[in-house]
Amino acid sequence: MKYKMPAEWEPHEGTWLSWPHNESHWPGKFELIPPVFANIARELSAAGEKVFICVNDEAMEKSARKLIGKAAKNIFFFRIPTNTSWARDHGPIFVYAECGKRMIEDWIFNTWGGKYPPWDKDDVVPQKIGEIFKIPVITPAIVMEGGSIDVNGEGTVLTTEQCLLNKNRNPHLTKEQIEKYLADYLGATNVLWLKEGIIGDDTDGHIDDIARFTDAKTVVCPFEENKKDENCEILKKNFEDLKKMKDQAGELLNVVKIPMPDPVIHEGQRLPASYVNFYIANKAVLVPTFNCPKDAEAISVLQKLFPTRKIVGIDCTDLVWGLGTIHCSTQQQPV
């Protein structure tokens, strides 16, 4: 049986979050992180989404409810313990079977190549969501995270060699074998491979920091004008490669530049700040901002690409200390 993953802009039943609790992910800043998640939840609610939140226990749910506030509607909590708060990567990948039935795919999750043990709770999150919603779960037997792929819903998948071909994921598989998995489980008839991701990205080059579909033919790509910036050559290469790439129908992609924010550095570490780590909700696009002059330009670019959705900037200057922002924190559940 073949499966198809819908594009992120297609209608959602809701959005999954995993409430933050692991203080080691934001050392010295953790108390600033739950309010950011609360803001994300409120904005999703305002954008016509149900918000499904994984919490470890009753105390965490009570704390989250208080932060989110009573004004936000359609917020639902589930006792699904997690190790991390990056729902994009440990959450379920929703697909449709050929018969039209909605399914959950539970890919193996190993915290980005075994970097941050333990991950036992994260790895079973899709199974638990399947049980709660009575959605059948299928298990592709390879390691893959949601942030490593981006789909246009019509057969084209974007990814990176740095991530999916990394020996800390599936060393026993060739590039062709991985493409077969993407074809069988995501409906990919056309896999586009970029080389690598941005500096500071501990996921080994997740695509959701460097190239995102905004419609079936358009990809938005960050570009660094400062030639002295260490991301400059990486992003230039990605942009040039994308300009040569074609969609599943053999037509060239429409590639749109978006700026990179000014470098975000904390405790001497360059963080993976990128405006393309946005999330497309039913009526809005939530965009990470970084308290810099380029925020407004990035929002303007995205507003032109999503003319029917409200562009909502969310300050992620603190959140990115955990090496991820909005897209990393969310996972869509299509209708």
TIVOSE-122324 format. One line per field, with one value per residue (C-alpha): residue in three letters; chain; y, x, z; residue number from 0. Coordinates in Angstrom, 1 decimal, decimal comma. Each point is the difference from the previous one (the first is absolute). Layout:
res [ALA;...]
chain [A;...]
c2 [Y;...]
c1 [X;...]
c3 [Z;...]
n [NUM;...]
// end
This chain:
res [MET;LYS;TYR;LYS;MET;PRO;ALA;GLU;TRP;GLU;PRO;HIS;GLU;GLY;THR;TRP;LEU;SER;TRP;PRO;HIS;ASN;GLU;SER;HIS;TRP;PRO;GLY;LYS;PHE;GLU;LEU;ILE;PRO;PRO;VAL;PHE;ALA;ASN;ILE;ALA;ARG;GLU;LEU;SER;ALA;ALA;GLY;GLU;LYS;VAL;PHE;ILE;CYS;VAL;ASN;ASP;GLU;ALA;MET;GLU;LYS;SER;ALA;ARG;LYS;LEU;ILE;GLY;LYS;ALA;ALA;LYS;ASN;ILE;PHE;PHE;PHE;ARG;ILE;PRO;THR;ASN;THR;SER;TRP;ALA;ARG;ASP;HIS;GLY;PRO;ILE;PHE;VAL;TYR;ALA;GLU;CYS;GLY;LYS;ARG;MET;ILE;GLU;ASP;TRP;ILE;PHE;ASN;THR;TRP;GLY;GLY;LYS;TYR;PRO;PRO;TRP;ASP;LYS;ASP;ASP;VAL;VAL;PRO;GLN;LYS;ILE;GLY;GLU;ILE;PHE;LYS;ILE;PRO;VAL;ILE;THR;PRO;ALA;ILE;VAL;MET;GLU;GLY;GLY;SER;ILE;ASP;VAL;ASN;GLY;GLU;GLY;THR;VAL;LEU;THR;THR;GLU;GLN;CYS;LEU;LEU;ASN;LYS;ASN;ARG;ASN;PRO;HIS;LEU;THR;LYS;GLU;GLN;ILE;GLU;LYS;TYR;LEU;ALA;ASP;TYR;LEU;GLY;ALA;THR;ASN;VAL;LEU;TRP;LEU;LYS;GLU;GLY;ILE;ILE;GLY;ASP;ASP;THR;ASP;GLY;HIS;ILE;ASP;ASP;ILE;ALA;ARG;PHE;THR;ASP;ALA;LYS;THR;VAL;VAL;CYS;PRO;PHE;GLU;GLU;ASN;LYS;LYS;ASP;GLU;ASN;CYS;GLU;ILE;LEU;LYS;LYS;ASN;PHE;GLU;ASP;LEU;LYS;LYS;MET;LYS;ASP;GLN;ALA;GLY;GLU;LEU;LEU;ASN;VAL;VAL;LYS;ILE;PRO;MET;PRO;ASP;PRO;VAL;ILE;HIS;GLU;GLY;GLN;ARG;LEU;PRO;ALA;SER;TYR;VAL;ASN;PHE;TYR;ILE;ALA;ASN;LYS;ALA;VAL;LEU;VAL;PRO;THR;PHE;ASN;CYS;PRO;LYS;ASP;ALA;GLU;ALA;ILE;SER;VAL;LEU;GLN;LYS;LEU;PHE;PRO;THR;ARG;LYS;ILE;VAL;GLY;ILE;ASP;CYS;THR;ASP;LEU;VAL;TRP;GLY;LEU;GLY;THR;ILE;HIS;CYS;SER;THR;GLN;GLN;GLN;PRO;VAL]
chain [A;A;A;A;A;A;A;A;A;A;A;A;A;A;A;A;A;A;A;A;A;A;A;A;A;A;A;A;A;A;A;A;A;A;A;A;A;A;A;A;A;A;A;A;A;A;A;A;A;A;A;A;A;A;A;A;A;A;A;A;A;A;A;A;A;A;A;A;A;A;A;A;A;A;A;A;A;A;A;A;A;A;A;A;A;A;A;A;A;A;A;A;A;A;A;A;A;A;A;A;A;A;A;A;A;A;A;A;A;A;A;A;A;A;A;A;A;A;A;A;A;A;A;A;A;A;A;A;A;A;A;A;A;A;A;A;A;A;A;A;A;A;A;A;A;A;A;A;A;A;A;A;A;A;A;A;A;A;A;A;A;A;A;A;A;A;A;A;A;A;A;A;A;A;A;A;A;A;A;A;A;A;A;A;A;A;A;A;A;A;A;A;A;A;A;A;A;A;A;A;A;A;A;A;A;A;A;A;A;A;A;A;A;A;A;A;A;A;A;A;A;A;A;A;A;A;A;A;A;A;A;A;A;A;A;A;A;A;A;A;A;A;A;A;A;A;A;A;A;A;A;A;A;A;A;A;A;A;A;A;A;A;A;A;A;A;A;A;A;A;A;A;A;A;A;A;A;A;A;A;A;A;A;A;A;A;A;A;A;A;A;A;A;A;A;A;A;A;A;A;A;A;A;A;A;A;A;A;A;A;A;A;A;A;A;A;A;A;A;A;A;A;A;A;A;A;A;A;A;A;A;A;A;A;A]
c2 [0,0;3,5;3,0;3,8;2,7;3,2;3,4;2,1;2,6;-2,5;0,1;-1,1;-1,6;1,3;0,5;-2,0;1,5;-1,7;2,2;1,0;-1,6;-1,0;2,8;-1,3;1,0;3,7;0,3;3,2;1,1;-2,7;2,2;2,2;-3,0;-1,1;3,5;-0,2;-3,3;1,6;2,8;-2,6;-1,8;3,2;1,1;-3,4;0,1;3,5;-1,4;-2,5;-3,0;-2,6;-0,2;-3,5;0,1;-2,8;0,3;-2,3;0,4;1,9;2,6;0,8;0,3;2,4;2,2;0,0;0,9;2,9;1,4;-0,4;1,7;-0,7;2,2;-2,6;-2,5;-3,5;-0,9;-3,7;-1,8;-3,6;-1,9;-1,0;0,3;1,2;0,4;3,1;2,7;-0,2;-1,4;0,4;-2,7;-2,5;0,6;-1,9;0,4;0,0;-1,4;-1,3;-3,5;-0,6;-0,7;3,5;-1,3;2,2;-1,8;0,7;-0,8;-0,8;0,4;-0,9;3,0;-0,1;3,7;1,0;-2,8;-1,0;3,5;0,4;-3,2;-1,1;0,1;-3,0;2,2;2,1;-3,1;-1,3;3,3;-0,9;-3,3;1,6;2,6;-2,7;-1,8;3,1;1,1;-3,6;0,7;-3,0;0,2;-1,3;-0,3;0,7;-1,7;2,8;3,1;3,2;3,3;2,2;3,0;-1,8;0,1;2,5;-1,0;1,9;-2,6;-0,9;-2,3;2,2;-0,3;2,3;-1,4;0,2;-2,4;1,1;-1,3;-3,0;-1,4;0,5;-3,2;0,7;-0,6;-2,9;-1,1;-3,2;1,8;1,5;3,3;-2,0;-2,2;3,1;1,5;-3,2;0,4;3,6;-1,2;-2,8;1,8;3,7;-0,3;1,5;-0,3;2,8;0,4;3,2;-0,2;3,1;-0,4;1,3;2,2;3,1;0,4;-0,8;-2,6;-3,1;-2,0;-0,4;2,2;-0,1;1,4;2,1;2,6;0,3;-0,6;-0,1;-0,4;2,8;-1,5;-2,9;1,8;2,6;-0,5;2,8;-0,1;2,0;2,0;1,6;3,2;0,4;-1,9;-0,2;-1,9;-3,7;-0,8;2,0;-2,7;-2,7;1,9;1,3;-3,6;-1,1;2,9;-0,7;-3,7;0,8;2,2;-3,0;-2,4;-1,1;-1,1;-3,4;1,3;1,0;3,7;2,3;1,1;3,6;0,8;3,0;1,5;0,9;1,7;-1,7;1,7;1,6;-2,7;-1,2;-0,9;-1,2;-1,0;0,2;-2,5;0,9;-1,1;-1,3;3,1;-0,1;1,7;-3,1;-2,0;1,4;-2,1;0,2;-0,1;0,1;3,8;1,2;-0,6;0,1;1,4;0,1;3,4;1,0;3,6;1,3;2,4;-2,9;-1,3;2,4;-0,8;-3,8;0,6;2,0;-2,7;-2,6;2,1;0,2;-3,7;-0,7;2,8;-1,7;-0,7;2,4;0,0;-0,1;0,7;-1,8;1,0;-3,1;1,6;-2,1;-3,1;-0,4;-0,6;-3,5;-0,2;0,2;2,3;-0,1;-2,6;-2,3;0,4;-0,9;-2,9;0,3;-2,4;0,2;-0,5]
c1 [0,0;1,2;-0,3;0,0;1,0;-2,1;1,6;0,1;-2,3;-2,8;-2,8;0,8;-2,1;2,5;3,7;2,1;2,3;2,1;0,1;3,6;1,4;3,5;2,1;3,2;-1,1;0,0;2,6;-0,4;-3,0;-2,7;-2,4;-0,3;-1,1;-3,4;-1,4;1,2;-1,9;-3,0;0,2;0,2;-3,0;-2,1;0,9;-0,9;-3,3;-0,6;0,9;-2,8;1,9;-0,7;3,2;0,9;2,7;2,0;0,7;1,7;-2,4;-2,8;2,3;1,5;-3,5;-1,1;3,0;-0,5;-3,6;0,8;2,6;-2,2;-2,9;-3,8;-0,5;1,6;-2,6;0,4;3,0;0,2;2,5;1,1;2,1;2,7;3,4;3,0;3,7;0,2;-2,3;0,6;-3,3;1,1;2,5;-1,5;-3,7;-2,1;0,3;-3,5;-0,6;-2,9;-0,2;-1,0;-3,6;-0,1;0,3;2,1;3,0;2,8;3,6;2,3;3,6;2,8;1,1;3,5;0,6;1,8;2,5;0,1;1,2;-2,3;-1,0;-2,4;-2,7;-2,2;-3,0;0,3;0,3;-3,5;-1,9;-1,6;-1,2;-1,7;-1,7;-1,2;-1,5;-1,8;-1,4;-0,5;2,1;1,9;3,8;2,5;3,7;2,6;3,1;2,4;1,1;-1,5;-1,2;-2,8;2,4;2,2;-2,7;-2,3;-2,6;-2,1;-2,9;0,3;3,0;3,1;2,0;2,8;2,7;3,8;2,8;1,6;-3,0;-1,6;3,3;1,7;1,6;-1,6;-3,5;-0,1;3,5;-1,2;-2,0;1,1;-1,4;-2,1;-1,4;-0,9;-1,8;-2,0;-1,2;-1,0;-1,9;-1,7;-1,0;-0,3;-1,0;3,2;0,5;2,6;2,7;2,0;3,3;1,7;3,5;0,0;-1,7;0,9;2,7;-1,1;-2,6;0,5;-2,4;2,6;-1,7;-3,7;-1,8;-2,4;2,7;1,2;-2,8;-3,8;-2,8;-2,6;-2,1;0,4;2,5;1,6;2,9;1,1;3,8;2,1;2,8;2,9;1,4;2,9;2,9;1,8;-2,8;0,7;-3,5;0,6;1,5;-2,2;-3,2;1,3;0,7;-3,6;-1,5;1,9;-0,9;-3,7;-0,1;1,0;-2,4;-3,4;-3,3;-1,7;-1,3;3,5;-0,5;2,5;-0,8;-0,8;2,7;-0,5;2,7;-0,6;2,6;1,8;-0,3;3,0;2,1;-1,5;2,8;-0,4;2,9;2,3;-2,1;-1,5;-3,6;-2,1;-2,2;-2,0;-3,2;-0,9;-0,7;-3,5;-3,2;-3,0;-3,3;-3,5;-0,3;3,4;3,8;1,9;3,5;3,0;1,4;3,3;-0,3;2,0;-0,7;-0,4;-3,1;-2,2;1,5;-0,5;-3,6;-0,6;1,4;-2,2;-3,1;0,4;0,3;-3,0;-2,4;-3,0;1,6;0,9;3,8;0,7;3,5;0,9;3,2;2,2;3,2;-0,1;-1,7;2,9;2,4;-1,5;1,1;-3,5;-2,9;-3,6;-0,1;2,2;-2,6;-3,1;-1,5;-3,2;-2,8;-1,9;-3,8]
c3 [0,0;-0,9;2,2;-0,6;2,4;-0,5;-0,1;3,1;-1,4;-0,5;2,6;3,5;2,7;2,5;0,9;2,5;2,6;2,7;3,0;1,0;3,2;-0,6;1,5;-1,5;-3,4;1,0;2,7;2,0;-2,1;0,6;2,0;-3,2;-2,2;1,2;-0,7;-3,6;-0,4;1,6;-2,6;-2,8;1,4;0,2;-3,5;-1,4;1,8;-1,5;-3,4;0,0;1,2;2,7;2,1;1,3;2,7;1,5;3,7;2,5;2,8;1,7;1,5;-3,5;-1,5;2,8;-0,5;-3,8;0,3;2,3;-2,4;-3,1;1,7;-0,2;-3,1;-2,3;-1,3;-1,3;2,1;0,8;2,3;-0,1;2,5;-2,4;1,7;-2,1;0,3;-2,2;-1,2;-3,7;-1,3;-3,6;0,4;2,5;-0,9;-2,5;-3,7;-1,4;-3,5;-2,1;-1,3;-3,6;1,2;1,6;3,6;2,3;1,5;2,4;-0,8;2,9;-1,3;2,4;2,1;1,6;0,9;-3,1;-0,2;3,7;1,2;3,0;1,8;1,2;-2,7;0,9;0,8;-3,1;-2,3;1,0;-0,2;-3,5;1,3;3,0;-2,2;-2,3;2,9;1,3;-3,4;-1,2;-3,1;-1,4;0,4;-2,4;0,8;-2,7;1,5;-0,5;1,9;-1,2;1,6;-1,2;-0,3;-2,5;-2,8;-1,6;-2,5;-2,6;0,2;-3,7;0,1;0,6;3,2;1,1;2,3;0,6;-0,5;3,3;1,9;-1,8;-1,2;3,3;1,4;3,4;-1,5;-2,3;-0,9;-1,6;-2,7;-3,3;-1,4;-2,4;2,8;2,1;-3,1;-0,2;3,5;-0,7;-3,1;1,8;3,2;-1,1;-3,6;-1,2;-3,8;0,0;2,8;0,0;2,0;1,3;1,4;3,6;2,6;1,9;2,7;3,5;-1,1;2,1;-2,1;-2,8;-2,5;0,4;-3,1;2,1;0,7;-3,6;-2,6;0,3;-2,5;0,2;-2,8;-2,3;-2,3;2,3;2,5;2,4;0,7;2,4;-1,5;1,8;-1,6;2,4;-1,6;3,3;1,6;0,4;-1,5;-3,1;-2,3;1,3;-0,7;-3,4;-1,0;1,1;-1,9;-3,2;0,2;0,6;-3,1;-2,1;1,6;-1,5;1,5;-0,6;-3,4;-1,2;0,4;1,7;3,5;0,9;2,5;2,3;2,2;3,6;2,2;2,8;3,4;1,6;1,7;3,3;2,3;3,6;2,3;-3,0;-2,0;-3,5;0,1;-3,0;-0,4;-3,2;-1,2;-2,0;3,1;-0,2;0,4;-2,3;2,0;-1,5;0,0;1,0;-0,4;3,2;-0,7;2,4;0,6;1,6;1,1;-2,9;-3,0;-2,4;1,7;-1,8;-3,4;0,6;1,0;-3,1;-2,3;1,6;-0,1;-3,8;-0,2;2,3;-1,0;1,6;3,4;2,8;0,6;3,8;1,3;3,2;1,8;0,1;1,2;3,2;-1,6;-2,5;2,9;-0,1;-3,7;-1,5;-0,4;-1,2;-2,7;2,2;2,7;-2,0;-2,0;-2,1;0,2;-3,3;-0,2]
n [0;1;2;3;4;5;6;7;8;9;10;11;12;13;14;15;16;17;18;19;20;21;22;23;24;25;26;27;28;29;30;31;32;33;34;35;36;37;38;39;40;41;42;43;44;45;46;47;48;49;50;51;52;53;54;55;56;57;58;59;60;61;62;63;64;65;66;67;68;69;70;71;72;73;74;75;76;77;78;79;80;81;82;83;84;85;86;87;88;89;90;91;92;93;94;95;96;97;98;99;100;101;102;103;104;105;106;107;108;109;110;111;112;113;114;115;116;117;118;119;120;121;122;123;124;125;126;127;128;129;130;131;132;133;134;135;136;137;138;139;140;141;142;143;144;145;146;147;148;149;150;151;152;153;154;155;156;157;158;159;160;161;162;163;164;165;166;167;168;169;170;171;172;173;174;175;176;177;178;179;180;181;182;183;184;185;186;187;188;189;190;191;192;193;194;195;196;197;198;199;200;201;202;203;204;205;206;207;208;209;210;211;212;213;214;215;216;217;218;219;220;221;222;223;224;225;226;227;228;229;230;231;232;233;234;235;236;237;238;239;240;241;242;243;244;245;246;247;248;249;250;251;252;253;254;255;256;257;258;259;260;261;262;263;264;265;266;267;268;269;270;271;272;273;274;275;276;277;278;279;280;281;282;283;284;285;286;287;288;289;290;291;292;293;294;295;296;297;298;299;300;301;302;303;304;305;306;307;308;309;310;311;312;313;314;315;316;317;318;319;320;321;322;323;324;325;326;327;328;329;330;331;332;333;334]
// end
